[in-house]
Amino acid sequence: MNLLRTKSIEQSMADADEPGRKLKRSLSTWDLMIMGVAVAVGAGIFSVGAKAAANFSGPAVTLSFAVAAVTCALAIMCYAEFATAIPVAGSAYVFTYATMGELLAWIIGWNLILELFTAAAVIAKYWGIYLSKVFALMGADIPAAVSLGGVDLYWGAFLIVAVFTVLLVLGTKLSARVGNIFTLIKIGVVLFVIVVGFTYVKFENYAPFIPAAEPTGGTGTADVLKQSFFGFLTGAAPAQYGTLGIFAGAALVFFAFIGFDVVATSAEEVKNPQKTLPRGIFGGLALVTLLYILVSLALTGMVSYTQLAEAENPTLTTAFEAVGDTSAAKVIAFGSLVGLTTVIMVLLMGLSRVVLAMSRDGLLPRALSRTSEKRSTPVRLQVICGAAVALVAGLTNVDLLEEMINIGTLSAFVVVSLGILVLRKKRPDLKPAFRVPFGKVLPIVSAVLCLYLMTNLAVETWIFFAIWLAIGLAIYFAYGQRHSRLNERFGDASTAVNGTATGQVRDGGDELTRV
């Protein structure tokens, strides 16, 4: 059993051109840039930033966004180098398969499924809740959930997932065009928030910029599970704010940057990927980072972070309501709804592309990788992914697993960052269109930063993560390892070698013949 066997880049490229399993190259630099903005400017900018300011960083949430942006930028450089060298669907999973072997590739693919599935389900549920808020602002009392046999059904989640599943089935380019329209609208809303928000800024709200660390006041099991894994390992008492609070906030707001690894999953559907991918990814990241920092400055300047901390679930709306601007709160509620809409679309697409790549390789059932002859989209797989996301979002308390999104993303970032060093050593003949500068330094810094942010996530998140990995390993050894196409090729090669050797031995005996 060779768990470290790797799949060649040439084989990955050939598999991407297999009839009946191909995707159509239709996306431009603009499409990719908008896709990155579409998936990033959503829950992160409308809610997660306020939570980080209230509970971890205070006004220094701006630094939290900067740390998260730098970490993301370093990792995305590694993604860009990989994606221009191996422009096929599957993102970190494919990159890991080519460098570090099948077992680790499975783990990363499994973690990407965790990231994309959980994110899509969480955000679909939030979308339904925001939809009810928009209706309420218009004077219509329509609840976010209806009770069916004692079970709360979040009907909005079913609605939005169904709509975008259909769009993605009809074609990537069509769904990208719809996403572009929604994205431009929400960028307009974000600019409105920035401009109006700065008119309410009071500079005294920025002091202290980095609040002094405070104990949370609890020592029970619940407090220990909620504290950072780093704090647990170092024996620190559960606390918030201070310098470590900046990094804890960065680990939380990293959720706002998850879109850019999803963009890399679309590499197989991009025209001229060697040039288009780096431009699209970095252009989107630069725009999103600028918007996040300006919004966080407006947010913490409008109201004190202590006032945000008093709210049960602080958002941008909380800040505008606190300064008495209810009309702006209505615009933000609408912007949040539009913002979350495009996030769901890109996550659903990314989820299906990762599963597509894994099923092509036989690690998941091969039937899932079939694409439509007419539209070149994975119709069956997209419907399955959409149905699963809708059921979990509509029927479960999935928002409890929010941080699982971040830990899945960061684990993939660590492996991709280190994988670049392996790829360069194994394949010095490759000349990707983009190469991470400063040799080995930046990939190593990227891996260390991502790993450190992982340790700033809660202890309970690590426990859930360990359970998820255990389930994934059980599936791999029960199904994936045996059905792997690479396993079949190794078996065929071994049989051929053994057959040749047997034939040669038998030729050496007078009474034996070759078989």
N, C-alpha and C positions, 0 to 999 in steps of 0.2 A: 504494500500500500504506500504509494509515493504521494504524501500530502503536500510536498513542496514543488510538484511538477508545475511548470509554467506553460502558458499558451503563447505561441509566437505572435508577434505583431502582424506578420503576413497572414497567419491563419485567422486572426480577428478581422482583418480587412476582407479576407475571402468569405468568411461567414456572413459579413454584413451585406455581401452581394448575392447571397443564396436566394434563388428564385422562390417566391412565396413568402419570404421573410425579410424583404427589403423595405427600407423607408425612403421617402422621396426627399431630395435636397431642394428646399424651397425657401429657406430663411436667409435674410440679408443681415448686414451689420446693424442696421436700424432695428430690425425685428429682435435681434439678440439683446441690444441695449435696452429696448423697451421691455423685453421679457424680464431682464434683471430688475429693472425698476418696478415692473408690475408685481413681481413676487416679493420684493423687499419692502416697498412702500405700502404697508398695510397695517397689520396688527402691531408691528414693531413701533411705528411712528405714532400711532393713535392711542396705544395703551401701555405697551411694555416700558417705554421710556418713563412714563409717569410712575409706574410701579417701582422701577429702579431708583428714581429720585426719592420717592417716599420711604422706601424700606432699606436702601443700601448706600446710596452715594450722596444724597442731597443735591445741591447745585453742581457738585462735581460729576454729575451724570454725563455732562459734556465730555469729561475725560474718559468716562466709561465707554461712551460711543467711539471716542478716538482710539482707545485701546482695542476695542472690538474691530474697528475698521482697519487698523494696521494689521492685526492678526489675520483678518479675512483677506486683505490685500496680498500678504505674503503667501498664504495658502493658495489664493487664486492664481498667483504667478506660476506656481507649480502645476495647477490644473491646466493653465494655458499652454505650458510647455508639453505636458502630456497630450492634451487634446489636439495640438497641431501635429504631434508625432503619430497619434492613434485616433483619427477622427471618426469614431464609431460610437453608437449609443451605449450607455452603461456607466459612463463617468468613472468614478473612483474604483468601481468593481472591475472594469476592464483594465484599468491602469495597474491595479494590484495583481491581477491574473498574469499580466505580462512581465511582472518584476519579482513578486514575492511568493507566488505559488497559489495553488487552488484553494487550500484551506483558509488562508488569510483573505483571499478574494471572496470566498463565501461569507466570511464574517463581515467584511466590509459591505458586501451586497445586502446582507441581512440587516446591517445597521442602517443602510440607506433606505431600505424598506421601512424600518422603524421611523426614521426621520420624516420621510415623505408621507407615509400613511398617517402617522399621528398628527403631523402638521395639517394635512388636508382635513382630517376629521375635526380637530380642535377648531380650526378657522371656519369650517362649514357650520359648526354649532354656533360660534360667535356671530356669524353672518345672520343666522336666523334670529338671534337675540337683538342685534342692531336693527334688523328689519322691523321688529315689533316696536323698537324705540322711535323709528322714523314714523311709523303709523301713529304712534301716540302723540308725537309732536304735531301731526296733522289733525289730531282730534279723534282718531279711530282707535278704539281699544281692542286690539287683536293680540291675544297672548302668544308668546314665543313657543309654548308647548301646549299640547292638548293631552288629556289623560285617556289612555286606552287600556281598560282592564287593570287599572292601578299602575300602569307604566307611562311615564312622561314621554311623549313623542314630539321631538323638535322638528316640526314640519318644514321649516325654512331650510334646514340642512338637506333634506331630501330634494327640495325644489332646486336649489342652486347646483348641487352635485349632478342632478339629472340633466339640467340645461347644458352644463359644460362637458359632460360625458358625450352628449349628442354632438356638440360642436367639434370635439376632438376626434370623434369617429368620422365626421364629414371631411376632416382634413386639417393638418397642422397650420397651413397658411391662412385658412379661413378663421380658425380660432385665434391666430396671432393678430389678424386685422381687428377682430372684435376686442381683443385684449388691448390693442393700441388705443382704441377710442376711450375705453374705460380708464386706461393709465393716464392719458392726457387730462382727463377730467379730474382725477384725483391729485395730479401734480398741481393743477389750478387751485384745488381746495387747500393743499399744503401751503402753497404760496400765500393764500388768503390768511391761513392760520399764522404764518410768520409775520406778515405785515400788520395785521390787526393785533396780534399778541404783543408785538414790540411797543405798541402805543400804551399798553398797560404796565410796562416794566417799571419796577421800583428797585433801584440798585441795592437798597438795604436787604432785599430778599436773597441776594447772592452771598450774604455773610451769615455764618462762616461758609466759605466756599467748600472746604472739606470739613464737615462736622466731626467733632471728637467722637471716638468710638464709645458706644454705649452697650452695656450688657442687656440682653433681651429680658432678663429678669426671671428666666425659667431654667430649670435643670432637669426637668422630666424627660421621658423618652421622646415625646413629641418634639421638644425643643432640640434635642440631640439630632433627631432625624432631619430637622429643618436646617440645621447649621451646615456650613460648607464642609465638604469632605476634607479639605486642607486643614480647616480648624479642628476637625475631629482627629486627624492624624497627628497634629501637633499638640493636642491636649488643651487647646484654648477653650475658654468658656464661651457659650453661645453669645454672639454680639453682633451689632450692626454699626454702619458708618465707619469713619476712620479711613486710613489708607487702604486697608484690606477691603473696605466697603466699595471702593472704586472698582477693584477687580471682581468682586462678587456681582456688582452692577454690570460690569462688562460681560460676565458669563451669562447674565440674564438677557441683556440687550443684544447679545450675539444672535438671538432668535431673529432679530431684524435684518440679519445679513445672510440668512440661509439660502436666499434665492440664487446666489451666484454659482454654487455648486450644481444647482438644478439646471442652470443654463448650459453647463458643460455636458449634461446628459443628452442635449439636443445636437451634439456634434455631427451626428450622421445625417441630420436634416438641414445642414447649413451649406449654402453655396460658397465655394472657395474657402473652406474652413481654416486653412493656414493663415489667412489674413483676417478673415471675418471674425473668428472666435476671440482673439486677443482684443481687437478693437471694441467689439460689442460688450465683452465682459468688463473691461477696465473703464469704458465710457459710462456704463451703468453704475459701477461701483463709485466712481468719482461723484456723479450726480447725487446718488443716494446719501453718501457720507455728508456732503454739503447740506442737504435738506435736513438730515437728522440733527446735526450740530446746531443749525439755526433754530429748529423747533425746540430742542432741549434748552437753549438759551432763553427763548421766549417763555417757555413753560415755567422754568425755575425763577425767572425774573418777575412773572406775573403774580405768583403766590409763593409763600414760604413753603419749603419742603415739609415742614411740620404740619402745615394745613393739609397738604396732600396725604400725609401719613394718617390723618384722622379719618379719611374716606375709606370705606370698606374695599372698594375696587377703583382706585384712582385712575383717571384717564385725562386726555386733553379737555374733554367736556367739563370735568371737575373744575379745572382752572378757570375756564370762561364763566362757568356758573358762579364761581367764588367772587369774580369781579363784577357780576351782575349783567354780563352780556349774554342774554339767552338767545338772541338772534344768531350770534356766532356759534353757540352751542348746537343750534339746529343745522347749520351748515356743516359742522364737524360730524354730526351724527350721519348726515347724508354722505359726507366724504368717507367716513369709516366704512359705510356699507359698500360704496363703490370700490374703495381700496381693497377690502377683503375679497371682493368678487374676482378680481384678476389673480390674486394670490392662489385661490382655489384652483383656477384653471391651470396655472403653470405647475402646481404641485401634482395634480392629477396626471398631467402629461409626463412629468419626471418619474412618478411612481411606475407608470406603465412601461417606460423605456428601460428602467433598471430591471424590472421583472422580465421584460423581453430579452435583454442581454443574457440574463441568467438561464432562461429557458432555452435559448439558442444553444447554450453550452451543455444542456441536459441536466444541470443542477436542480432545475425545476422542470415540470412536465413540458416536453417539446411542443405539445399542441398549443401552448400559450403564445408561442412566438410567430404564429401564422399572421400574415398581413393581408389586407384586402387587395385583390388584383386591380380594382378600379381606383381606389383612393390611396393605396399604399400606407394605410394606417392599421394598427393592430386592433381591429374591431372587437373581437372576442375578449381580448385581454383588457381593453379599455372599459368595456361594460362590466367585467368582473371587478376591476379595481373600483369603478364608480359605485357599484352596488355595495361592496364591502365598506367603503368610506361612508356612504350614506347611512348604512345600518348602524355602524359604530357611533357616528356623529349624532344620529337622530334618536338613539335608544340608550346610550350609556353616558356616564359622567366622565367623558374622555378628557375634559380640561384638567383633571387631576394629574395627567401625564405630560403637561406642557414642557417641563424641563427635559423630558426624554428626547424631544426634538433636537435640543442643543447638544446633548451628549452623543447622539447618533452622528450628527454633523461633524463635531469636533474630532471624534475618533477616526472618521474618514479623512479629515484634513491632516491628522498626524501621519497616517499611513501614506497618503499621497505625497506629502512633503518629503518623507524619507525615501519613498519609491523613486523620486526623481534621481537621487544619488545612485540607486541601484540600476536604473535604466541607462544612465550615462556610462556606467562601468560595463554593463553587459552589451550595450549597443552603441559604441562610440561612432559607428558609421552613420547613425541617424542625424539628420540636420533639420530639427524642427524650426518652423518659421519664427517662433518665439522661444527665448531661452532666459531662464531666471539669472539675473546678473550676480556678480560677486561669488562665482563658483559655488562651493559647498556651504558658505556662510548663511545665506538667506533661507535655504531649505531647512537647515538645522534650527535656526532661530524660529522659523515658522512652526516646526514640530514641537519645540519646547514651549512656545507661547500657547499653542492649542492645548497641549497637555496640562499646562498650568491652569488655563481657564476651565478645563474639565474638572480639576480638583476643587474649583470654587463653586461647583454645583452641589446641591444638597446631598446628604448621606442617603436619604431615601431614594433619590434618583439613581445613585450607584447600585443600590440593592435591586431596584427594578431592572436596571441595565444588566446586572449579572444574571437575573432570571431570564431575560430576553436572550442573552448569549447562550445560556444552557439549552433553551428550547431550540435555538438555531443549530447548535452543534448536534443535538439529537436528530434533527431533520436531515442534516448533512450526512451523518454516518448511516442513517436508516435508508435514505433515498439518494441524495445528491452524489455521494462518492461513487456509488455503484452504477448510476445512470449517466455519469459524466461522459461526454463525447471524447474528452481527452483521455479518460480511462480506457475507452474503447480503442482509441488509437494506440495507446501504450500496449494494450493487450494484443492488438493486431501485429504491432511491430515485434513484440516479444515472441509471438507465435511464428512469425516469419523467420526471425533469427534462429529460434530453436529448431524450426523445420529444416533450415539450411544446414545447421550443424549436424542434425541427425542424418540428413542425406549424405553428408560428407563422410561420416563414420561408416555408414552402411556401404558406401562405395569402396571402402577400404577392405571389406570382407568378401571372399570369393562367392560365398553362398547367399549373401544379402543383396537386395536390389533397392534402388532409390524409391521412396514413396512420397 
